[in-house]
Amino acid sequence: MLHRNSPYSTARWDPFSELTHLQRAINRAFDSRIGHRTAEYPPLNVAANENEVLVTAELPGVDPKDIDITVQGGSFTLKGRRKAEERKENERYHRQERSSGSFARTLELPYNLDAEKVQASLKNGVLRVVLPRAEDDKPRKVRVES
């Protein structure tokens, strides 16, 4: 069997065919990575100080009514659902990269939280959750008597 790049081959080299093949290989590589990332949705930032933890999450297109936040002890759970966009009757996707469906993330934090004082807001697709540290879990200074 002759390779198409062989000097004896009658087939001509097509650079556009090579580019199409390369594009498909790249798409397959990224598609498998995206499929693997589902456990990491939504992306979170977590910052902490001695009084509270601040969690921010990217949730574009998610309705606040579809978000559920649970705090218990030192555990924070974020659950929700992003609804699929409705398509018109004759509309077909050329490319579909935005996902829809349910998601859940749980974080185990280094200290207990005060569930009664948790505050959450959603603005411009970014969820901001302030998780205050429980008073009985905060370090206390002990006075040493002589």
N, C-alpha and C positions, 0 to 999 in steps of 0.2 A: 504494500500500500504506500502510495506516495503522499508525503506531507504537502500541503498546499503551498508552502514556502520553498519547496524543493525546486531546483532549476528545471526539473523534468516535468513538473506539474503543469497542467493546462489551465488550472484555476488561477485567477488573478487575485492578488492581495487586496483586500478591501479595508482601508483604515477605519471607516465608519462601522463596519461589522465588529472590528476589534474594540472600538470605543463602546459599542452597545454591550458587548460581552463583559467588558470591564465594569460598566455601570451596573449591570445585573449582579455581578459578583459583590460589588460594594454594597448594593441595596440588601442583598441576602445577609451580609455580615452585620449591617446595622439593624435589620429587622430582627435578627436573633438576639442582639444586645437589648433592643427595646423590649422584646418579649420577656427577657430576663429581668428588666427593671421594674416590672409591675409591682413587686414587693416594696419598692422604694417610692411609691407614689402615695401621697404627694411629697415633694421635696420639703424638708424641714430645716429650719435653723433653730438651735437651742442655745440660749445664753442664760447663765445663772450668776447670782451673787448670794450673799449670806441671807437675804430676805425673800427672794423670789426667783422663779424661773420664767423666762420669756420664750415662748414658742411661736415662730411664725411659719406659715405654710402657704405655698402657692396653690390656690384653688380657683383659677379662672373659669368662669362659666358655671360655678356651683352655686345653687340657691342656698341662702342661709338656713332655710327650712329643711334642707337635705343634709345638714351637718349635725352630728351627735358627738358631744364631748363628755367623757366620763373621767372622774378623778376618784381614786380610792387609795388611801395610804400614800405611797410614793409612786403610784402608777398613774400615768396619763394615757388615755386612749382617744384617738380621733377616728371617727367613722363617718362615712358619707357616701353620696352617690352623685355622679355627674350624668345627667340625662343626655341621650343621643340627640343630635340635631335632627329635626324633621326635614326630610327631602321632598321635593316636589315630585309629582307622579312620573314624569319623564326624565328626571334628573339621575345621572349616574356619576359616581366619583371617578375622577381621573387619578387622584391620590388621596389617601385617607390616613393621616398620622395622628390626629387628635382622638384620644380614646374616650370611651364612656363606660359607665358601670360603677360598681361598688368599690370602695377602698377602705382600708383600715390600717392604722399605725398605732403601736403601743410603745411608750417609753417608760423605762424604769428609772426613776430619778434618785439622786443620792440622799434625799431626805423626804419626810412626810409632808403632805400639802394640806392647806386649809381649804377644803372643798367649798365652804360657804362663801369664801371671798374671791373665787376664781372669776375673772372677767374675760370676755371674748368679743371680738368685733371683726367684721369682714368689710374691707374697703379696697376697691380697685383690684379685686381678685386675690388679695393677700389676707389670710386669717391671722389675727394677732391674739394670743392667749397669754394672760398673765396669771401665773400659778404661785400664789403666796405660800411661803413656808409656814407650817404649823407652829404656833407659839411654843407649844410644849416640846418641839423638836429643835428649837433654836439653841445654840450654845449660850450658857450663862456664865458670867464671871463669878468666881467664888472668892470671897474676901478671906484672906488669911489673917487670923488673929494671933497676936503674940502673947 
